[in-house]
Amino acid sequence: MFKILALAAATAMASASAEAQVSLGALSDRPASSMTPTEIKAHNQGLQANDPNFITCKRTEVTGSLARKLRVCRTQREWAAYSEQGSRTAQELADQVGRIAPQGN
């Protein structure tokens, strides 16, 4: 059951990421994760860190690997949408488990 819930959450987060894509000016034809660090630095120049178009990169662990990390870059707006979708998905799954789980003995 846990694997099903994790798969559902991962699927929902991937769709949130796709929905959150925003225009990055001249670089709008590429997602932020495919941009080089130099391109990201140039894009962020003149933007405050809390600007919705400011790009932040994070490294996430790759499932099944002890050392491999994946660089994920998104705008602040995309990270907020990703987080919001993850929270909604977690709440929906918790509600579903609550309805399915037996109540008492």
Buried (B, 14 or more C-beta within 10 A) or exposed (E): EEEEBEEBBEEBBEEBBEEBBBEBEEBEEEBBBEBEEEBBEEBBEEBEEEEEBBBBEEEEEEEEEEEEEEEBBBBBBBBEBBEEBBEEBEEEBEEEEEEEEEEEE
